[in-house]
Amino acid sequence: SINLQEQGKDDILHIVAQTSVQILQGRRLQLINPSLTVDGQPAPLEILTALVDGVNRRFDLANLEAAGITARVLQFQLSSNQELDLAIVVRVEPQGLAWLQSYAK
């Protein structure tokens, strides 16, 4: 839940996003049953679909493979009190080190 306010304006936009998350094939995050409301009204399906598709594409560890980095999620568990239990294995090829160094700058 966030509140957005344009600078110099009094109106506040209240946005609430909810979803469950699962990991597919050890590499891809997928949002399950997402919902998005703006000022208490459901967001248009087109907006929700575009957001979900973007998140699902962005959080795919296969995107790193072209850079020489292979990563897999072995365990992913989010508890009801917001604690995350996560185990990942990563293999970095020599070209992956150069990519990581350039990304860190």
Steps between C-alpha positions, in 0.01 A plus 500: 500500500635840403370853486608720210470875494606723215721783615294814554167313495269408788356182347647173630481181297473185717634190321477147641670202331467143625632173362631159585835394357643171379824395335473298179773263384735644760559813296185703435294701746128490425231717655190301596152656528625859489265787574545875473264768626523875459298704749300186582412423137645204309762608248417429135590145400730628224715687754512206740590259218779729373647535850486126570651410162782750557580364846487139380743576213733718709540245780607203288849384593542362146559864399844474665613193305615696192738687732651173628305479824284202588282529809224279640271547796502187715268626772263797518262546788336820618341469843188681616716731714693615188815292559664361188680165499705483180768262370667562163785331317704713257768408244701781343702444182804730438296729272243522779757661730553782252123551473463509880782755530346725235156467659632596844632835376 
